Amino acid sequence: AILKAAASWSAVEGADFTLTYAGETKATATGYNGVNEVLFMPKGIQERAAAAQVWYTADQTIVEADIWINEDYQWNATGAPDENEVDLQSALLHEFGHWLILSHSPDAEAVMFSRLRAGALKRQLQPPDEQGIRAIYPQ
């Protein structure tokens, strides 16, 4: 699910970047350490389901990005989440958008809309998502 979410962003035509997989992490916490990481962490059910942390220079050059996934939520990677489960690929697709410095979209159909309901699938980038990423990373 994580690799598929990253590949969706990398496949946007007209955008000049690629997210690549470099192997598993042994990290237990996010932090500025020179490595981009995606990891599960206990955060408690009162905290959000997942979040991206991005470190960048004053001119908006990304130098590192991490994503933590709250392991206290019920996750599903099958593509058929129950009403109380969060779809992992959908959530990661959204968080990778933040890695790439996209903000939330007002379009409820967009992956970058601010909320993902439990049980919902948002595994396909929508026109506002693709337009936003092309604007930031034009070819």
Salt bridges, closest charged atoms under 4 A:
GLU47 OE2 - ARG48 NE 3.52
ASP87 OD1 - ARG123 NH2 2.79
GLU130 OE1 - ARG134 NH2 3.75
